[in-house]
Amino acid sequence: MTCEPVAPGDPRAGDCTRCQIIALLGELHRLGLQFGLLWGSAHSSETADGRLLVDFGPAPVSTLLNLLHLLRDLDWNE
């Protein structure tokens, strides 16, 4: 990873809107396919402590952002 991971309480994760999360999930689906990562049922879910959760398990938005960053790094290095 070329930068520090996003922590669950990081303001960058808390500033994401539901529409932005949906767009990020679309990118996760697209980038993840080439690496065999499939989350067909992943979607923006409820909130916990005021933070949106992403439903591919009880994951905070920071997990989505970190996964995308890793996939982008892999895609860039290919």
Distance bins in CASP14 RR format, pairs under 12 A and 6 or more apart:
PFRMAT RR
TARGET T0000
AUTHOR 0000-0000-0000
RMODE 2
METHOD distances of the structure
MODEL  1
1 65 0 0 0 0 0 1 0 0 0 0 0
1 66 1 0 0 1 0 0 0 0 0 0 0
1 67 0 0 0 0 0 1 0 0 0 0 0
1 68 0 0 0 0 0 1 0 0 0 0 0
1 69 1 0 0 1 0 0 0 0 0 0 0
1 70 1 0 0 1 0 0 0 0 0 0 0
1 71 0 0 0 0 0 1 0 0 0 0 0
1 72 0 0 0 0 1 0 0 0 0 0 0
1 73 1 0 0 1 0 0 0 0 0 0 0
1 74 0 0 0 0 0 1 0 0 0 0 0
1 76 0 0 0 0 0 1 0 0 0 0 0
1 77 0 0 0 0 0 1 0 0 0 0 0
2 69 1 0 0 1 0 0 0 0 0 0 0
2 70 0 0 0 0 0 1 0 0 0 0 0
2 72 0 0 0 0 1 0 0 0 0 0 0
2 73 1 0 0 1 0 0 0 0 0 0 0
2 74 0 0 0 0 0 1 0 0 0 0 0
2 76 0 0 0 0 1 0 0 0 0 0 0
2 77 0 0 0 0 0 1 0 0 0 0 0
3 10 0 0 0 0 0 1 0 0 0 0 0
3 12 0 0 0 0 0 1 0 0 0 0 0
3 65 0 0 0 0 0 1 0 0 0 0 0
3 66 0 0 0 0 0 1 0 0 0 0 0
3 69 1 0 0 1 0 0 0 0 0 0 0
3 70 0 0 0 0 0 1 0 0 0 0 0
3 72 0 0 0 0 0 1 0 0 0 0 0
3 73 0 0 0 0 1 0 0 0 0 0 0
4 10 0 0 0 0 1 0 0 0 0 0 0
4 12 0 0 0 0 0 1 0 0 0 0 0
4 62 0 0 0 0 0 1 0 0 0 0 0
4 65 0 0 0 0 0 1 0 0 0 0 0
4 66 0 0 0 0 1 0 0 0 0 0 0
4 69 0 0 0 0 1 0 0 0 0 0 0
5 12 0 0 0 0 0 1 0 0 0 0 0
5 13 0 0 0 0 0 1 0 0 0 0 0
5 60 0 0 0 0 0 1 0 0 0 0 0
5 62 1 0 0 1 0 0 0 0 0 0 0
5 63 0 0 0 0 1 0 0 0 0 0 0
5 64 0 0 0 0 0 1 0 0 0 0 0
5 65 0 0 0 0 1 0 0 0 0 0 0
5 66 1 0 1 0 0 0 0 0 0 0 0
5 67 0 0 0 0 0 1 0 0 0 0 0
5 68 0 0 0 0 0 1 0 0 0 0 0
5 69 1 0 0 1 0 0 0 0 0 0 0
5 70 0 0 0 0 1 0 0 0 0 0 0
6 12 1 0 1 0 0 0 0 0 0 0 0
6 13 1 0 1 0 0 0 0 0 0 0 0
6 14 0 0 0 0 1 0 0 0 0 0 0
6 15 0 0 0 0 0 1 0 0 0 0 0
6 16 0 0 0 0 0 1 0 0 0 0 0
6 24 0 0 0 0 0 1 0 0 0 0 0
6 51 0 0 0 0 0 1 0 0 0 0 0
6 59 0 0 0 0 0 1 0 0 0 0 0
6 60 0 0 0 0 1 0 0 0 0 0 0
6 61 0 0 0 0 1 0 0 0 0 0 0
6 62 1 0 1 0 0 0 0 0 0 0 0
6 63 0 0 0 0 1 0 0 0 0 0 0
6 64 0 0 0 0 1 0 0 0 0 0 0
6 65 1 0 1 0 0 0 0 0 0 0 0
6 66 1 0 1 0 0 0 0 0 0 0 0
6 67 0 0 0 0 0 1 0 0 0 0 0
6 68 0 0 0 0 1 0 0 0 0 0 0
6 69 1 0 0 1 0 0 0 0 0 0 0
6 70 0 0 0 0 0 1 0 0 0 0 0
7 13 1 0 0 1 0 0 0 0 0 0 0
7 14 0 0 0 0 0 1 0 0 0 0 0
7 51 0 0 0 0 0 1 0 0 0 0 0
7 60 0 0 0 0 1 0 0 0 0 0 0
7 61 0 0 0 0 0 1 0 0 0 0 0
7 62 1 0 1 0 0 0 0 0 0 0 0
7 63 0 0 0 0 0 1 0 0 0 0 0
7 65 0 0 0 0 0 1 0 0 0 0 0
7 66 0 0 0 0 1 0 0 0 0 0 0
8 14 0 0 0 0 1 0 0 0 0 0 0
8 48 0 0 0 0 1 0 0 0 0 0 0
8 49 0 0 0 0 1 0 0 0 0 0 0
8 50 0 0 0 0 0 1 0 0 0 0 0
8 51 1 0 0 1 0 0 0 0 0 0 0
8 52 0 0 0 0 0 1 0 0 0 0 0
8 53 0 0 0 0 0 1 0 0 0 0 0
8 54 0 0 0 0 0 1 0 0 0 0 0
8 58 0 0 0 0 0 1 0 0 0 0 0
8 59 0 0 0 0 1 0 0 0 0 0 0
8 60 1 0 1 0 0 0 0 0 0 0 0
8 61 0 0 0 0 1 0 0 0 0 0 0
8 62 1 0 1 0 0 0 0 0 0 0 0
8 63 1 0 0 1 0 0 0 0 0 0 0
8 64 0 0 0 0 0 1 0 0 0 0 0
8 65 0 0 0 0 0 1 0 0 0 0 0
8 66 0 0 0 0 0 1 0 0 0 0 0
9 15 0 0 0 0 0 1 0 0 0 0 0
9 48 0 0 0 0 0 1 0 0 0 0 0
9 49 0 0 0 0 1 0 0 0 0 0 0
9 50 0 0 0 0 1 0 0 0 0 0 0
9 51 1 0 0 1 0 0 0 0 0 0 0
9 52 0 0 0 0 0 1 0 0 0 0 0
9 60 1 0 0 1 0 0 0 0 0 0 0
9 61 0 0 0 0 1 0 0 0 0 0 0
9 62 1 0 0 1 0 0 0 0 0 0 0
9 63 0 0 0 0 0 1 0 0 0 0 0
9 65 0 0 0 0 0 1 0 0 0 0 0
10 16 0 0 0 0 0 1 0 0 0 0 0
10 51 0 0 0 0 1 0 0 0 0 0 0
10 60 0 0 0 0 1 0 0 0 0 0 0
10 61 0 0 0 0 1 0 0 0 0 0 0
10 62 1 0 1 0 0 0 0 0 0 0 0
10 63 0 0 0 0 0 1 0 0 0 0 0
10 65 0 0 0 0 1 0 0 0 0 0 0
10 66 0 0 0 0 0 1 0 0 0 0 0
11 51 0 0 0 0 0 1 0 0 0 0 0
11 61 0 0 0 0 0 1 0 0 0 0 0
11 62 0 0 0 0 0 1 0 0 0 0 0
11 65 0 0 0 0 0 1 0 0 0 0 0
12 20 0 0 0 0 0 1 0 0 0 0 0
12 24 0 0 0 0 0 1 0 0 0 0 0
12 51 0 0 0 0 0 1 0 0 0 0 0
12 60 0 0 0 0 0 1 0 0 0 0 0
12 61 0 0 0 0 1 0 0 0 0 0 0
12 62 0 0 0 0 1 0 0 0 0 0 0
12 64 0 0 0 0 0 1 0 0 0 0 0
12 65 1 0 0 1 0 0 0 0 0 0 0
12 66 0 0 0 0 0 1 0 0 0 0 0
12 69 0 0 0 0 0 1 0 0 0 0 0
13 20 0 0 0 0 0 1 0 0 0 0 0
13 21 0 0 0 0 0 1 0 0 0 0 0
13 24 0 0 0 0 0 1 0 0 0 0 0
13 47 0 0 0 0 0 1 0 0 0 0 0
13 48 0 0 0 0 0 1 0 0 0 0 0
13 49 0 0 0 0 0 1 0 0 0 0 0
13 50 0 0 0 0 0 1 0 0 0 0 0
13 51 1 0 0 1 0 0 0 0 0 0 0
13 52 0 0 0 0 1 0 0 0 0 0 0
13 53 0 0 0 0 0 1 0 0 0 0 0
13 54 0 0 0 0 0 1 0 0 0 0 0
13 59 0 0 0 0 0 1 0 0 0 0 0
13 60 1 0 0 1 0 0 0 0 0 0 0
13 61 1 0 1 0 0 0 0 0 0 0 0
13 62 1 0 1 0 0 0 0 0 0 0 0
13 63 0 0 0 0 1 0 0 0 0 0 0
13 64 0 0 0 0 1 0 0 0 0 0 0
13 65 1 0 0 1 0 0 0 0 0 0 0
13 66 0 0 0 0 1 0 0 0 0 0 0
13 68 0 0 0 0 0 1 0 0 0 0 0
13 69 0 0 0 0 0 1 0 0 0 0 0
14 20 0 0 0 0 0 1 0 0 0 0 0
14 21 0 0 0 0 0 1 0 0 0 0 0
14 47 0 0 0 0 1 0 0 0 0 0 0
14 48 0 0 0 0 0 1 0 0 0 0 0
14 49 0 0 0 0 0 1 0 0 0 0 0
14 50 1 0 0 1 0 0 0 0 0 0 0
14 51 1 0 1 0 0 0 0 0 0 0 0
14 52 1 0 0 1 0 0 0 0 0 0 0
14 53 0 0 0 0 0 1 0 0 0 0 0
14 60 0 0 0 0 1 0 0 0 0 0 0
14 61 1 0 0 1 0 0 0 0 0 0 0
14 62 0 0 0 0 1 0 0 0 0 0 0
14 64 0 0 0 0 0 1 0 0 0 0 0
14 65 0 0 0 0 1 0 0 0 0 0 0
15 21 0 0 0 0 0 1 0 0 0 0 0
15 50 0 0 0 0 0 1 0 0 0 0 0
15 51 0 0 0 0 0 1 0 0 0 0 0
15 52 0 0 0 0 0 1 0 0 0 0 0
15 61 0 0 0 0 1 0 0 0 0 0 0
15 62 0 0 0 0 0 1 0 0 0 0 0
15 65 0 0 0 0 0 1 0 0 0 0 0
16 22 0 0 0 0 0 1 0 0 0 0 0
16 23 0 0 0 0 1 0 0 0 0 0 0
16 24 1 0 0 1 0 0 0 0 0 0 0
16 25 0 0 0 0 0 1 0 0 0 0 0
16 44 0 0 0 0 1 0 0 0 0 0 0
16 47 0 0 0 0 0 1 0 0 0 0 0
16 50 0 0 0 0 0 1 0 0 0 0 0
16 51 0 0 0 0 1 0 0 0 0 0 0
16 52 1 0 0 1 0 0 0 0 0 0 0
16 53 0 0 0 0 0 1 0 0 0 0 0
16 54 0 0 0 0 1 0 0 0 0 0 0
16 60 0 0 0 0 0 1 0 0 0 0 0
16 61 1 0 1 0 0 0 0 0 0 0 0
16 62 0 0 0 0 1 0 0 0 0 0 0
16 64 0 0 0 0 1 0 0 0 0 0 0
16 65 0 0 0 0 1 0 0 0 0 0 0
16 68 0 0 0 0 0 1 0 0 0 0 0
17 23 0 0 0 0 1 0 0 0 0 0 0
17 24 0 0 0 0 0 1 0 0 0 0 0
17 44 0 0 0 0 1 0 0 0 0 0 0
17 52 0 0 0 0 1 0 0 0 0 0 0
17 61 0 0 0 0 0 1 0 0 0 0 0
18 24 0 0 0 0 0 1 0 0 0 0 0
18 25 0 0 0 0 0 1 0 0 0 0 0
18 43 0 0 0 0 0 1 0 0 0 0 0
18 44 1 0 1 0 0 0 0 0 0 0 0
18 45 0 0 0 0 1 0 0 0 0 0 0
18 46 0 0 0 0 0 1 0 0 0 0 0
18 47 0 0 0 0 1 0 0 0 0 0 0
18 52 1 0 0 1 0 0 0 0 0 0 0
18 53 0 0 0 0 0 1 0 0 0 0 0
18 54 0 0 0 0 0 1 0 0 0 0 0
18 61 0 0 0 0 0 1 0 0 0 0 0
19 25 0 0 0 0 0 1 0 0 0 0 0
19 26 0 0 0 0 0 1 0 0 0 0 0
19 44 0 0 0 0 1 0 0 0 0 0 0
19 52 0 0 0 0 0 1 0 0 0 0 0
20 26 0 0 0 0 0 1 0 0 0 0 0
20 27 0 0 0 0 0 1 0 0 0 0 0
20 44 0 0 0 0 1 0 0 0 0 0 0
20 52 0 0 0 0 1 0 0 0 0 0 0
20 54 0 0 0 0 0 1 0 0 0 0 0
20 61 0 0 0 0 1 0 0 0 0 0 0
20 64 0 0 0 0 0 1 0 0 0 0 0
20 65 0 0 0 0 0 1 0 0 0 0 0
20 68 0 0 0 0 0 1 0 0 0 0 0
21 27 0 0 0 0 0 1 0 0 0 0 0
21 28 0 0 0 0 0 1 0 0 0 0 0
21 42 0 0 0 0 1 0 0 0 0 0 0
21 43 0 0 0 0 1 0 0 0 0 0 0
21 44 1 0 1 0 0 0 0 0 0 0 0
21 45 0 0 0 0 1 0 0 0 0 0 0
21 47 0 0 0 0 0 1 0 0 0 0 0
21 51 0 0 0 0 0 1 0 0 0 0 0
21 52 1 0 1 0 0 0 0 0 0 0 0
21 53 0 0 0 0 1 0 0 0 0 0 0
21 54 1 0 0 1 0 0 0 0 0 0 0
21 55 0 0 0 0 0 1 0 0 0 0 0
21 56 0 0 0 0 0 1 0 0 0 0 0
21 59 0 0 0 0 0 1 0 0 0 0 0
21 60 0 0 0 0 0 1 0 0 0 0 0
21 61 1 0 0 1 0 0 0 0 0 0 0
21 62 0 0 0 0 0 1 0 0 0 0 0
21 63 0 0 0 0 0 1 0 0 0 0 0
21 64 1 0 0 1 0 0 0 0 0 0 0
21 65 0 0 0 0 1 0 0 0 0 0 0
21 68 0 0 0 0 0 1 0 0 0 0 0
22 28 0 0 0 0 0 1 0 0 0 0 0
22 29 0 0 0 0 0 1 0 0 0 0 0
22 42 0 0 0 0 0 1 0 0 0 0 0
22 43 1 0 0 1 0 0 0 0 0 0 0
22 44 1 0 0 1 0 0 0 0 0 0 0
22 45 0 0 0 0 0 1 0 0 0 0 0
22 52 0 0 0 0 0 1 0 0 0 0 0
22 54 0 0 0 0 0 1 0 0 0 0 0
22 55 0 0 0 0 0 1 0 0 0 0 0
22 61 0 0 0 0 0 1 0 0 0 0 0
22 64 0 0 0 0 0 1 0 0 0 0 0
23 29 0 0 0 0 0 1 0 0 0 0 0
23 30 0 0 0 0 0 1 0 0 0 0 0
23 44 0 0 0 0 0 1 0 0 0 0 0
23 64 0 0 0 0 0 1 0 0 0 0 0
23 68 0 0 0 0 0 1 0 0 0 0 0
24 30 0 0 0 0 0 1 0 0 0 0 0
24 31 0 0 0 0 0 1 0 0 0 0 0
24 39 0 0 0 0 0 1 0 0 0 0 0
24 42 0 0 0 0 0 1 0 0 0 0 0
24 43 0 0 0 0 0 1 0 0 0 0 0
24 44 0 0 0 0 1 0 0 0 0 0 0
24 52 0 0 0 0 0 1 0 0 0 0 0
24 54 0 0 0 0 1 0 0 0 0 0 0
24 61 0 0 0 0 1 0 0 0 0 0 0
24 62 0 0 0 0 0 1 0 0 0 0 0
24 63 0 0 0 0 0 1 0 0 0 0 0
24 64 1 0 1 0 0 0 0 0 0 0 0
24 65 1 0 0 1 0 0 0 0 0 0 0
24 66 0 0 0 0 0 1 0 0 0 0 0
24 67 0 0 0 0 1 0 0 0 0 0 0
24 68 1 0 0 1 0 0 0 0 0 0 0
24 69 0 0 0 0 0 1 0 0 0 0 0
24 71 0 0 0 0 0 1 0 0 0 0 0
24 72 0 0 0 0 0 1 0 0 0 0 0
25 31 0 0 0 0 0 1 0 0 0 0 0
25 32 0 0 0 0 0 1 0 0 0 0 0
25 39 1 0 0 1 0 0 0 0 0 0 0
25 40 0 0 0 0 1 0 0 0 0 0 0
25 41 0 0 0 0 0 1 0 0 0 0 0
25 42 1 0 1 0 0 0 0 0 0 0 0
25 43 1 0 0 1 0 0 0 0 0 0 0
25 44 1 0 0 1 0 0 0 0 0 0 0
25 45 0 0 0 0 0 1 0 0 0 0 0
25 52 0 0 0 0 0 1 0 0 0 0 0
25 53 0 0 0 0 0 1 0 0 0 0 0
25 54 1 0 0 1 0 0 0 0 0 0 0
25 55 0 0 0 0 1 0 0 0 0 0 0
25 56 0 0 0 0 1 0 0 0 0 0 0
25 59 0 0 0 0 0 1 0 0 0 0 0
25 61 0 0 0 0 0 1 0 0 0 0 0
25 63 0 0 0 0 0 1 0 0 0 0 0
25 64 1 0 0 1 0 0 0 0 0 0 0
25 65 0 0 0 0 0 1 0 0 0 0 0
25 67 0 0 0 0 0 1 0 0 0 0 0
25 68 0 0 0 0 1 0 0 0 0 0 0
26 32 0 0 0 0 1 0 0 0 0 0 0
26 33 0 0 0 0 0 1 0 0 0 0 0
26 39 0 0 0 0 1 0 0 0 0 0 0
26 40 0 0 0 0 0 1 0 0 0 0 0
26 42 0 0 0 0 1 0 0 0 0 0 0
26 43 0 0 0 0 0 1 0 0 0 0 0
26 44 0 0 0 0 0 1 0 0 0 0 0
26 54 0 0 0 0 0 1 0 0 0 0 0
26 64 0 0 0 0 0 1 0 0 0 0 0
26 67 0 0 0 0 0 1 0 0 0 0 0
26 68 0 0 0 0 1 0 0 0 0 0 0
26 71 0 0 0 0 0 1 0 0 0 0 0
27 33 0 0 0 0 0 1 0 0 0 0 0
27 37 0 0 0 0 0 1 0 0 0 0 0
27 39 0 0 0 0 0 1 0 0 0 0 0
27 42 0 0 0 0 0 1 0 0 0 0 0
27 64 0 0 0 0 1 0 0 0 0 0 0
27 65 0 0 0 0 0 1 0 0 0 0 0
27 67 0 0 0 0 0 1 0 0 0 0 0
27 68 1 0 0 1 0 0 0 0 0 0 0
27 69 0 0 0 0 0 1 0 0 0 0 0
27 71 0 0 0 0 1 0 0 0 0 0 0
27 72 0 0 0 0 1 0 0 0 0 0 0
27 75 0 0 0 0 0 1 0 0 0 0 0
28 34 0 0 0 0 0 1 0 0 0 0 0
28 35 0 0 0 0 0 1 0 0 0 0 0
28 36 0 0 0 0 0 1 0 0 0 0 0
28 37 1 0 0 1 0 0 0 0 0 0 0
28 38 0 0 0 0 0 1 0 0 0 0 0
28 39 1 0 0 1 0 0 0 0 0 0 0
28 40 0 0 0 0 0 1 0 0 0 0 0
28 42 1 0 0 1 0 0 0 0 0 0 0
28 43 0 0 0 0 0 1 0 0 0 0 0
28 44 0 0 0 0 0 1 0 0 0 0 0
28 54 0 0 0 0 1 0 0 0 0 0 0
28 56 0 0 0 0 1 0 0 0 0 0 0
28 59 0 0 0 0 0 1 0 0 0 0 0
28 61 0 0 0 0 0 1 0 0 0 0 0
28 63 0 0 0 0 0 1 0 0 0 0 0
28 64 1 0 0 1 0 0 0 0 0 0 0
28 65 0 0 0 0 1 0 0 0 0 0 0
28 66 0 0 0 0 0 1 0 0 0 0 0
28 67 1 0 0 1 0 0 0 0 0 0 0
28 68 1 0 1 0 0 0 0 0 0 0 0
28 69 0 0 0 0 0 1 0 0 0 0 0
28 70 0 0 0 0 0 1 0 0 0 0 0
28 71 1 0 0 1 0 0 0 0 0 0 0
28 72 0 0 0 0 0 1 0 0 0 0 0
28 75 0 0 0 0 0 1 0 0 0 0 0
29 35 0 0 0 0 0 1 0 0 0 0 0
29 36 0 0 0 0 0 1 0 0 0 0 0
29 37 0 0 0 0 1 0 0 0 0 0 0
29 38 1 0 0 1 0 0 0 0 0 0 0
29 39 1 0 0 1 0 0 0 0 0 0 0
29 40 1 0 0 1 0 0 0 0 0 0 0
29 41 0 0 0 0 0 1 0 0 0 0 0
29 42 1 0 0 1 0 0 0 0 0 0 0
29 43 0 0 0 0 0 1 0 0 0 0 0
29 56 0 0 0 0 0 1 0 0 0 0 0
29 64 0 0 0 0 0 1 0 0 0 0 0
29 67 0 0 0 0 0 1 0 0 0 0 0
29 68 0 0 0 0 0 1 0 0 0 0 0
29 71 0 0 0 0 0 1 0 0 0 0 0
30 36 0 0 0 0 0 1 0 0 0 0 0
30 37 0 0 0 0 0 1 0 0 0 0 0
30 38 0 0 0 0 0 1 0 0 0 0 0
30 39 0 0 0 0 0 1 0 0 0 0 0
30 68 0 0 0 0 0 1 0 0 0 0 0
30 71 0 0 0 0 1 0 0 0 0 0 0
30 72 0 0 0 0 0 1 0 0 0 0 0
30 75 0 0 0 0 1 0 0 0 0 0 0
31 37 0 0 0 0 1 0 0 0 0 0 0
31 38 0 0 0 0 0 1 0 0 0 0 0
31 39 0 0 0 0 0 1 0 0 0 0 0
31 64 0 0 0 0 0 1 0 0 0 0 0
31 67 0 0 0 0 1 0 0 0 0 0 0
31 68 1 0 0 1 0 0 0 0 0 0 0
31 69 0 0 0 0 0 1 0 0 0 0 0
31 70 0 0 0 0 1 0 0 0 0 0 0
31 71 1 0 1 0 0 0 0 0 0 0 0
31 72 1 0 0 1 0 0 0 0 0 0 0
31 73 0 0 0 0 0 1 0 0 0 0 0
31 74 0 0 0 0 1 0 0 0 0 0 0
31 75 1 0 1 0 0 0 0 0 0 0 0
31 76 0 0 0 0 0 1 0 0 0 0 0
31 78 0 0 0 0 0 1 0 0 0 0 0
32 38 1 0 0 1 0 0 0 0 0 0 0
32 39 0 0 0 0 1 0 0 0 0 0 0
32 40 0 0 0 0 0 1 0 0 0 0 0
32 42 0 0 0 0 0 1 0 0 0 0 0
32 56 0 0 0 0 0 1 0 0 0 0 0
32 67 0 0 0 0 1 0 0 0 0 0 0
32 68 0 0 0 0 1 0 0 0 0 0 0
32 70 0 0 0 0 0 1 0 0 0 0 0
32 71 1 0 1 0 0 0 0 0 0 0 0
32 72 0 0 0 0 0 1 0 0 0 0 0
32 74 0 0 0 0 1 0 0 0 0 0 0
32 75 0 0 0 0 1 0 0 0 0 0 0
33 39 0 0 0 0 0 1 0 0 0 0 0
33 40 0 0 0 0 0 1 0 0 0 0 0
33 71 0 0 0 0 0 1 0 0 0 0 0
33 75 0 0 0 0 0 1 0 0 0 0 0
34 71 0 0 0 0 1 0 0 0 0 0 0
34 72 0 0 0 0 0 1 0 0 0 0 0
34 74 0 0 0 0 1 0 0 0 0 0 0
34 75 1 0 0 1 0 0 0 0 0 0 0
34 78 0 0 0 0 1 0 0 0 0 0 0
35 67 0 0 0 0 0 1 0 0 0 0 0
35 70 0 0 0 0 1 0 0 0 0 0 0
35 71 1 0 0 1 0 0 0 0 0 0 0
35 72 0 0 0 0 0 1 0 0 0 0 0
35 73 0 0 0 0 0 1 0 0 0 0 0
35 74 1 0 0 1 0 0 0 0 0 0 0
35 75 0 0 0 0 1 0 0 0 0 0 0
35 78 0 0 0 0 1 0 0 0 0 0 0
36 71 0 0 0 0 0 1 0 0 0 0 0
36 74 0 0 0 0 0 1 0 0 0 0 0
37 56 0 0 0 0 1 0 0 0 0 0 0
37 67 0 0 0 0 1 0 0 0 0 0 0
37 68 0 0 0 0 0 1 0 0 0 0 0
37 70 0 0 0 0 0 1 0 0 0 0 0
37 71 1 0 0 1 0 0 0 0 0 0 0
37 74 0 0 0 0 0 1 0 0 0 0 0
38 56 0 0 0 0 1 0 0 0 0 0 0
39 54 0 0 0 0 1 0 0 0 0 0 0
39 55 0 0 0 0 1 0 0 0 0 0 0
39 56 1 0 1 0 0 0 0 0 0 0 0
39 57 0 0 0 0 1 0 0 0 0 0 0
39 59 0 0 0 0 0 1 0 0 0 0 0
39 63 0 0 0 0 0 1 0 0 0 0 0
39 64 0 0 0 0 1 0 0 0 0 0 0
39 67 0 0 0 0 1 0 0 0 0 0 0
39 68 0 0 0 0 0 1 0 0 0 0 0
39 71 0 0 0 0 0 1 0 0 0 0 0
40 55 0 0 0 0 0 1 0 0 0 0 0
40 56 0 0 0 0 1 0 0 0 0 0 0
41 54 0 0 0 0 0 1 0 0 0 0 0
41 55 1 0 0 1 0 0 0 0 0 0 0
41 56 1 0 0 1 0 0 0 0 0 0 0
41 57 0 0 0 0 1 0 0 0 0 0 0
42 53 0 0 0 0 0 1 0 0 0 0 0
42 54 1 0 0 1 0 0 0 0 0 0 0
42 55 1 0 0 1 0 0 0 0 0 0 0
42 56 1 0 1 0 0 0 0 0 0 0 0
42 57 0 0 0 0 1 0 0 0 0 0 0
42 59 0 0 0 0 1 0 0 0 0 0 0
42 63 0 0 0 0 0 1 0 0 0 0 0
42 64 0 0 0 0 1 0 0 0 0 0 0
42 67 0 0 0 0 0 1 0 0 0 0 0
42 68 0 0 0 0 0 1 0 0 0 0 0
43 52 0 0 0 0 0 1 0 0 0 0 0
43 53 0 0 0 0 1 0 0 0 0 0 0
43 54 1 0 0 1 0 0 0 0 0 0 0
43 55 1 0 1 0 0 0 0 0 0 0 0
43 56 0 0 0 0 1 0 0 0 0 0 0
43 57 0 0 0 0 0 1 0 0 0 0 0
43 59 0 0 0 0 0 1 0 0 0 0 0
43 64 0 0 0 0 0 1 0 0 0 0 0
44 51 0 0 0 0 0 1 0 0 0 0 0
44 52 1 0 1 0 0 0 0 0 0 0 0
44 53 1 0 0 1 0 0 0 0 0 0 0
44 54 1 0 0 1 0 0 0 0 0 0 0
44 55 1 0 0 1 0 0 0 0 0 0 0
44 56 0 0 0 0 0 1 0 0 0 0 0
44 59 0 0 0 0 0 1 0 0 0 0 0
44 60 0 0 0 0 0 1 0 0 0 0 0
44 61 0 0 0 0 1 0 0 0 0 0 0
44 64 0 0 0 0 1 0 0 0 0 0 0
45 51 0 0 0 0 0 1 0 0 0 0 0
45 52 1 0 0 1 0 0 0 0 0 0 0
45 53 1 0 1 0 0 0 0 0 0 0 0
45 54 1 0 0 1 0 0 0 0 0 0 0
45 55 1 1 0 0 0 0 0 0 0 0 0
45 56 0 0 0 0 1 0 0 0 0 0 0
45 57 0 0 0 0 1 0 0 0 0 0 0
45 58 0 0 0 0 1 0 0 0 0 0 0
45 59 0 0 0 0 1 0 0 0 0 0 0
45 60 0 0 0 0 0 1 0 0 0 0 0
45 61 0 0 0 0 0 1 0 0 0 0 0
45 64 0 0 0 0 0 1 0 0 0 0 0
46 52 1 0 0 1 0 0 0 0 0 0 0
46 53 1 0 1 0 0 0 0 0 0 0 0
46 54 0 0 0 0 0 1 0 0 0 0 0
46 55 0 0 0 0 1 0 0 0 0 0 0
46 57 0 0 0 0 0 1 0 0 0 0 0
46 58 0 0 0 0 1 0 0 0 0 0 0
46 59 0 0 0 0 0 1 0 0 0 0 0
46 60 0 0 0 0 0 1 0 0 0 0 0
47 53 1 0 0 1 0 0 0 0 0 0 0
47 54 0 0 0 0 0 1 0 0 0 0 0
47 55 0 0 0 0 0 1 0 0 0 0 0
47 58 0 0 0 0 0 1 0 0 0 0 0
47 60 0 0 0 0 1 0 0 0 0 0 0
47 61 0 0 0 0 1 0 0 0 0 0 0
48 54 0 0 0 0 0 1 0 0 0 0 0
48 55 0 0 0 0 0 1 0 0 0 0 0
48 57 0 0 0 0 0 1 0 0 0 0 0
48 58 1 0 0 1 0 0 0 0 0 0 0
48 59 0 0 0 0 0 1 0 0 0 0 0
48 60 1 0 0 1 0 0 0 0 0 0 0
48 61 0 0 0 0 0 1 0 0 0 0 0
48 62 0 0 0 0 0 1 0 0 0 0 0
49 60 0 0 0 0 1 0 0 0 0 0 0
49 61 0 0 0 0 0 1 0 0 0 0 0
50 60 0 0 0 0 0 1 0 0 0 0 0
50 61 0 0 0 0 0 1 0 0 0 0 0
51 58 0 0 0 0 0 1 0 0 0 0 0
51 59 0 0 0 0 0 1 0 0 0 0 0
51 60 1 0 1 0 0 0 0 0 0 0 0
51 61 1 0 0 1 0 0 0 0 0 0 0
51 62 0 0 0 0 1 0 0 0 0 0 0
51 63 0 0 0 0 0 1 0 0 0 0 0
51 64 0 0 0 0 0 1 0 0 0 0 0
51 65 0 0 0 0 0 1 0 0 0 0 0
52 59 0 0 0 0 0 1 0 0 0 0 0
52 60 1 0 0 1 0 0 0 0 0 0 0
52 61 1 0 1 0 0 0 0 0 0 0 0
52 62 0 0 0 0 0 1 0 0 0 0 0
52 63 0 0 0 0 0 1 0 0 0 0 0
52 64 0 0 0 0 1 0 0 0 0 0 0
52 65 0 0 0 0 0 1 0 0 0 0 0
53 59 1 0 0 1 0 0 0 0 0 0 0
53 60 1 0 0 1 0 0 0 0 0 0 0
53 61 1 0 0 1 0 0 0 0 0 0 0
53 62 0 0 0 0 0 1 0 0 0 0 0
53 63 0 0 0 0 1 0 0 0 0 0 0
53 64 0 0 0 0 1 0 0 0 0 0 0
54 60 1 0 0 1 0 0 0 0 0 0 0
54 61 1 0 0 1 0 0 0 0 0 0 0
54 62 0 0 0 0 1 0 0 0 0 0 0
54 63 1 0 0 1 0 0 0 0 0 0 0
54 64 1 0 1 0 0 0 0 0 0 0 0
54 65 0 0 0 0 1 0 0 0 0 0 0
54 66 0 0 0 0 0 1 0 0 0 0 0
54 67 0 0 0 0 1 0 0 0 0 0 0
54 68 0 0 0 0 0 1 0 0 0 0 0
55 61 0 0 0 0 0 1 0 0 0 0 0
55 63 0 0 0 0 0 1 0 0 0 0 0
55 64 0 0 0 0 0 1 0 0 0 0 0
56 63 0 0 0 0 1 0 0 0 0 0 0
56 64 0 0 0 0 1 0 0 0 0 0 0
56 67 0 0 0 0 1 0 0 0 0 0 0
57 63 0 0 0 0 1 0 0 0 0 0 0
57 64 0 0 0 0 0 1 0 0 0 0 0
59 65 0 0 0 0 0 1 0 0 0 0 0
59 66 0 0 0 0 1 0 0 0 0 0 0
59 67 0 0 0 0 1 0 0 0 0 0 0
60 66 0 0 0 0 1 0 0 0 0 0 0
60 67 0 0 0 0 0 1 0 0 0 0 0
61 67 0 0 0 0 0 1 0 0 0 0 0
61 68 0 0 0 0 0 1 0 0 0 0 0
62 68 0 0 0 0 0 1 0 0 0 0 0
62 69 0 0 0 0 0 1 0 0 0 0 0
63 69 0 0 0 0 0 1 0 0 0 0 0
63 70 0 0 0 0 0 1 0 0 0 0 0
64 70 0 0 0 0 0 1 0 0 0 0 0
64 71 0 0 0 0 0 1 0 0 0 0 0
65 71 0 0 0 0 0 1 0 0 0 0 0
65 72 0 0 0 0 0 1 0 0 0 0 0
66 72 0 0 0 0 0 1 0 0 0 0 0
66 73 0 0 0 0 0 1 0 0 0 0 0
67 73 0 0 0 0 0 1 0 0 0 0 0
67 74 0 0 0 0 0 1 0 0 0 0 0
68 74 0 0 0 0 0 1 0 0 0 0 0
68 75 0 0 0 0 0 1 0 0 0 0 0
69 75 0 0 0 0 0 1 0 0 0 0 0
69 76 0 0 0 0 0 1 0 0 0 0 0
70 76 0 0 0 0 0 1 0 0 0 0 0
70 77 0 0 0 0 0 1 0 0 0 0 0
71 77 0 0 0 0 0 1 0 0 0 0 0
71 78 0 0 0 0 0 1 0 0 0 0 0
72 78 0 0 0 0 0 1 0 0 0 0 0
END
